[in-house]
Amino acid sequence: MIKPTRAAAAALLACAVALPLTALPASAATAAPALTPVPAPAPSGAHSSPAASSVTPVSIAAGSSPRAASVPLELPAPTGRSGVGGTIVHLVDRSRPDPWVPAADGRELMVTLHYPAARRASGRPAPYATEEEARLLLSGVGVTDPGSVRALAGMGTYTATDARPAPGRHPLVVLSPGFGVPRFTLTNVAVDLASRGYVVASVDHAYETSGTAVPGGRILTCAACTALEEGRAEGRDVTAARAADVRFVLDRLTGPRPAWRYAARAIDRSRIGMAGHSIGGASAATAMAADRRVDAGVNMDGSFWEALPADGLGGRPFLFLGTDEFHRPGGEDTSWDETWRALGGWKRWLTVSGSDHFSFSDGPVIQHHFGLPAGPIPAGRALGVTRAYLAAFFDEHLRGRPQALLNGPSAEHPEVVFQHP
């Protein structure tokens, strides 16, 4: 296992509260010191030690942001040529108990599938989230007014519900969100990849989010947060559970009786990638180590919780994409240096100037809209960088299309720094 750092629990639990906290209550900052690091960097220019414990979380009073009342909340349009369809699949793995709620009826997963839609396909617009999911996410940063909750839940996703897929089989990319935040916080990436010809499966891992709506009107909240805060689990337990989740999702999407009716004709089971944000990014490496079906992986600003096997990832390609100050070589998070040395084959280490921990998700749009702290990089630039480099990575490694963008600095994306440890 990678060597723990002093305030790892504080960093992980800061992510678990919801969106962009710049600090954590003292009670959480001192909990479970045996955890390995998952950083939640403060905005650029105000980066403080994650060991700080004398500060409080951000609290935004209802209605305090004039922008929230006057400007629509929206994600940028996808950049690919295809329209996007979407559907939600409910999966239950009864072959294993849920690690956080053993009394539950198996491991329950909600998966949103985005995919390229047929030219003449139609469907009602897909919402961003349910109102209860939106309420629980926003309450973590003190935004509680009903208008804000409705605005987030109803944010446009450029997705037609249950539209027919475009002809042909497409590469599959699995997305895993940060600890404590739901799968819909990676919607901008999922929709953009789908518009470029990928099937994208965004996974909510049971009891690891602020709130996940499941059939029957139930909401699963973050029992894992409590387990970590009380020292009953470690970060590696999270990544192990997520790796098992991904294996099950792949079984149910690419196996003999797929859970999605279009899966057999829409998914190319020989081309599978995974990307994740925060601990979801660390889980991409864990999932690859456990399952040879995953051909390529991306870690977006997540610390690694355990060492790779002796053969690394068997030469499969892996991309680091993270904050510049925290995740540069020799920076605060030494797990990237250690994992980099263990990787063989194609690899890149990229950092983004001006980014914060949530710059690699939908966070910048939500932060900007509600007046929450964020890195100085504009929201549109943050999302554009993440989209461009994920698409280039998967185009090169799942489609065999060499990408000049991955070979060195680009005038189009001057924020991106190629690191050479």
Residue pairs with C-beta under 8 A, 6 or more apart in sequence:
1 36
1 236
1 305
1 306
1 307
2 36
2 37
2 304
2 305
2 306
2 307
2 334
2 335
2 338
2 339
3 36
3 334
4 33
4 34
4 35
4 36
4 37
5 36
5 37
5 50
5 334
6 33
6 51
7 29
7 33
7 49
7 50
7 51
7 52
7 53
8 33
8 35
8 36
8 37
8 38
8 50
8 235
8 303
9 28
9 29
9 30
9 31
9 32
9 33
9 35
9 228
9 229
10 24
10 28
10 29
10 30
10 31
10 50
10 51
10 52
10 53
11 37
11 38
11 39
11 40
11 50
11 303
12 35
12 38
12 40
12 179
12 228
12 235
12 279
13 24
13 28
13 31
13 180
13 225
13 228
13 229
14 21
14 23
14 24
14 28
14 40
14 50
14 57
15 21
15 38
15 40
15 178
15 179
15 180
15 181
15 278
15 279
15 357
16 179
16 180
16 222
16 224
16 225
16 228
17 24
17 57
17 140
17 141
17 180
17 210
18 136
18 137
18 138
18 139
18 140
18 141
18 180
18 181
18 210
19 137
19 138
19 140
19 141
19 181
19 185
19 358
19 363
19 366
19 367
19 372
20 43
20 58
20 141
20 356
20 357
20 358
20 363
20 367
20 372
20 373
20 374
21 40
21 57
21 58
21 140
21 141
22 42
22 43
22 46
22 48
22 55
22 57
22 58
22 373
23 42
23 48
23 52
23 55
23 56
23 57
23 58
24 53
24 55
24 57
25 56
25 57
26 53
26 54
28 229
29 51
29 52
29 53
30 53
31 228
31 229
31 230
31 231
32 228
32 229
32 230
32 231
32 234
34 231
34 234
35 228
35 234
35 235
36 234
36 235
36 236
36 303
36 304
36 305
36 306
36 335
37 50
37 303
37 333
37 335
38 179
38 235
38 278
38 279
38 282
38 302
38 303
38 305
39 50
39 301
39 303
39 326
39 327
39 332
39 333
39 357
40 50
40 278
40 357
41 47
41 301
41 323
41 325
41 326
41 356
41 357
42 48
42 356
42 373
43 356
43 373
43 374
43 375
43 376
44 323
44 324
44 325
44 353
44 354
44 355
44 356
44 375
44 376
44 377
45 376
46 373
47 325
47 326
50 332
57 141
57 142
58 141
58 142
58 372
58 373
59 141
59 142
60 141
60 142
60 143
60 370
60 371
60 372
61 142
62 143
62 144
62 145
62 148
63 69
63 145
64 371
65 369
65 370
65 371
67 368
67 369
67 370
67 371
68 143
68 147
68 148
68 151
68 369
68 370
68 371
69 147
71 369
72 151
73 151
73 152
73 155
73 365
73 366
73 369
74 155
74 156
74 365
75 155
75 156
75 157
75 158
75 187
75 188
75 191
75 362
75 365
75 383
76 188
76 365
76 380
76 383
76 384
77 158
78 84
78 158
78 191
78 192
78 194
78 195
78 196
79 192
79 195
79 196
79 387
79 391
80 116
80 192
80 193
80 194
80 195
80 196
80 197
81 195
81 196
82 116
82 117
82 166
82 194
82 195
82 196
82 197
83 116
83 117
83 119
83 121
83 160
83 163
83 195
84 114
84 115
84 116
84 117
84 157
84 158
84 159
84 160
84 163
84 191
84 194
84 195
85 114
85 115
85 116
85 117
85 121
85 123
85 159
85 160
85 161
85 162
85 163
85 164
85 165
85 194
86 112
86 113
86 114
86 115
86 126
86 157
86 159
86 160
86 161
86 162
86 163
86 194
87 112
87 113
87 161
87 162
87 260
88 110
88 111
88 112
88 113
89 110
89 111
89 112
89 113
89 252
89 259
89 260
90 108
90 109
90 110
90 111
90 214
90 215
91 108
91 109
91 110
91 111
91 248
91 249
91 252
91 259
92 105
92 106
92 107
92 108
92 109
93 106
93 107
93 109
93 244
93 245
93 248
94 105
94 106
94 107
95 106
95 248
96 106
96 107
96 244
97 104
97 106
97 107
98 104
98 106
98 107
98 108
98 206
98 207
99 107
99 224
99 233
99 237
99 241
100 206
100 207
100 208
100 223
100 224
100 227
100 233
101 206
101 207
101 223
104 206
104 207
107 206
107 241
107 244
107 245
107 248
108 206
108 214
108 220
109 203
109 204
109 205
109 206
109 245
109 248
109 249
110 183
110 203
110 204
110 212
110 213
110 214
111 183
111 201
111 202
111 203
111 204
111 249
112 183
112 184
112 190
112 201
112 202
113 199
113 200
113 201
113 202
113 260
114 159
114 190
114 191
114 193
114 194
114 199
114 200
114 202
115 165
115 166
115 170
115 194
115 198
115 199
115 200
115 262
115 266
116 165
116 166
116 170
116 194
116 195
116 196
116 197
116 198
116 199
117 123
117 160
117 163
117 164
117 165
117 166
118 163
118 164
118 165
118 166
118 167
119 166
121 160
121 163
121 164
121 165
122 160
122 163
123 160
123 161
123 162
123 163
124 160
124 161
125 156
125 157
125 159
125 160
125 161
126 157
126 159
126 160
126 161
127 153
127 154
127 155
127 157
128 134
128 152
128 153
128 154
128 155
128 156
128 157
128 184
128 187
129 137
129 152
129 153
129 182
129 184
130 153
130 213
131 149
131 150
131 153
132 211
132 213
132 219
133 153
133 182
133 184
133 210
133 211
133 212
133 213
133 219
134 149
134 150
134 152
134 153
135 144
135 149
135 211
136 210
136 211
136 219
136 221
137 152
137 181
137 182
137 185
137 210
137 211
138 144
138 148
138 149
138 152
138 370
139 210
140 180
140 210
141 370
141 372
143 149
143 370
148 370
151 369
152 366
157 187
157 191
158 191
158 195
159 191
159 194
164 262
165 199
165 262
165 265
165 266
166 197
168 266
169 265
169 266
169 267
169 268
170 197
170 198
170 199
170 266
170 267
170 268
171 197
171 198
171 199
171 268
171 271
171 272
171 273
171 394
171 398
171 399
172 198
172 199
172 200
172 201
172 253
172 254
172 267
172 268
172 269
172 271
172 272
172 273
173 193
173 198
173 199
173 200
173 201
173 272
173 273
173 274
173 275
173 394
173 398
174 200
174 201
174 202
174 203
174 246
174 249
174 250
174 272
174 273
174 274
174 275
174 287
174 294
175 183
175 186
175 189
175 190
175 200
175 201
175 202
175 203
175 274
175 275
175 276
175 280
176 203
176 205
176 242
176 246
176 274
176 275
176 276
176 277
176 279
176 280
176 281
176 283
176 284
177 183
177 185
177 186
177 202
177 203
177 204
177 209
177 276
177 277
177 278
177 280
177 361
178 185
178 276
178 277
178 278
178 279
178 280
178 302
178 357
178 358
178 361
179 208
179 224
179 225
179 238
179 278
179 279
179 280
180 208
180 209
180 210
180 222
180 225
181 209
181 210
181 361
182 204
182 209
182 210
182 211
182 212
183 202
183 203
183 204
183 209
183 212
184 202
184 362
185 277
185 361
185 362
185 363
186 202
186 277
186 361
186 362
187 202
187 362
188 361
188 362
188 365
188 383
188 386
188 387
189 200
189 275
189 361
189 386
189 387
189 390
190 200
190 202
192 387
192 391
193 200
193 390
193 391
193 394
194 200
196 391
196 395
198 394
198 398
199 266
199 267
201 249
201 253
203 242
203 245
203 246
203 249
204 212
205 241
205 242
205 245
206 212
206 220
207 220
207 221
207 222
207 223
207 224
208 222
208 224
208 225
208 238
209 220
209 221
209 222
210 221
210 222
211 219
211 220
211 221
212 219
212 220
212 221
213 219
214 220
224 233
224 238
227 233
228 234
228 235
228 238
234 305
235 279
235 282
235 305
236 305
236 306
238 279
238 283
238 305
239 279
239 282
239 283
239 286
239 305
239 306
240 286
242 279
242 280
242 283
242 286
242 287
243 283
243 286
243 287
243 289
243 290
243 291
244 290
246 274
246 283
246 287
246 291
246 294
247 287
247 290
247 291
250 272
250 291
250 293
250 294
252 258
252 259
253 259
253 260
253 263
253 267
254 263
254 267
254 269
254 272
254 293
258 264
258 267
260 266
269 293
271 295
271 398
271 399
272 293
272 294
272 295
272 398
273 294
273 295
273 296
273 297
273 298
273 393
273 394
273 397
273 398
274 284
274 287
274 288
274 294
274 296
274 297
274 298
275 281
275 284
275 297
275 298
275 299
275 300
275 390
276 282
276 283
276 284
276 298
276 299
276 300
276 302
277 300
277 301
277 302
277 360
277 361
278 300
278 301
278 302
278 357
279 302
279 305
280 300
280 302
281 298
281 299
281 300
281 301
281 302
282 299
282 302
282 303
282 304
282 305
283 302
284 294
284 297
284 298
284 299
284 318
285 297
285 299
285 304
285 308
285 313
285 318
285 339
286 305
286 306
287 294
287 297
288 294
288 297
288 313
288 316
288 318
289 308
289 309
289 313
292 314
294 316
295 316
295 317
295 397
295 398
296 316
296 317
296 318
296 319
296 393
296 394
296 397
296 398
297 313
297 316
297 317
297 318
297 319
298 318
298 319
298 321
298 390
298 393
299 318
299 319
299 320
299 321
299 322
300 321
300 322
300 360
300 361
300 386
301 321
301 322
301 323
301 326
301 327
301 355
301 357
301 359
301 360
303 333
303 335
303 336
304 335
304 336
304 338
304 339
305 335
307 338
307 339
307 342
308 339
308 342
308 343
311 344
312 342
312 343
312 344
312 345
313 343
313 344
313 345
314 344
314 345
315 344
315 345
315 346
316 345
317 345
317 346
317 347
317 393
317 396
317 397
318 343
318 345
318 346
318 347
319 347
319 348
319 350
319 389
319 393
320 327
320 336
320 340
320 347
320 348
320 349
320 350
320 419
321 350
321 351
321 352
321 360
321 386
321 389
321 390
322 336
322 350
322 351
322 352
322 355
322 360
323 351
323 352
323 355
323 356
323 357
323 359
323 375
324 351
324 352
324 353
324 354
324 355
324 417
325 331
325 332
326 332
326 333
326 357
327 333
327 336
327 351
328 351
328 417
328 419
329 336
329 337
329 340
329 349
329 419
329 420
329 421
330 337
330 421
336 349
337 421
340 347
340 349
340 421
341 421
346 397
348 393
348 406
348 418
349 418
349 419
349 420
349 421
350 389
350 416
350 417
350 418
350 419
351 416
351 417
351 419
352 359
352 377
352 382
352 385
352 415
352 416
352 417
353 377
353 415
353 416
353 417
354 375
354 376
354 377
354 415
355 375
355 377
355 382
355 385
355 415
356 363
356 373
356 374
356 375
357 363
358 364
358 367
358 374
359 374
359 375
359 377
359 382
359 386
360 382
360 386
362 383
363 374
364 374
364 377
364 378
364 379
364 380
364 382
364 383
365 379
365 383
366 372
367 373
367 374
367 379
368 374
368 379
375 382
377 385
377 415
381 415
384 413
385 413
385 415
385 416
388 405
388 412
388 413
389 405
389 406
389 413
389 416
392 403
392 405
392 406
393 403
393 406
395 401
395 403
396 402
396 403
396 406
405 413
408 418
409 416
409 417
409 418
410 416
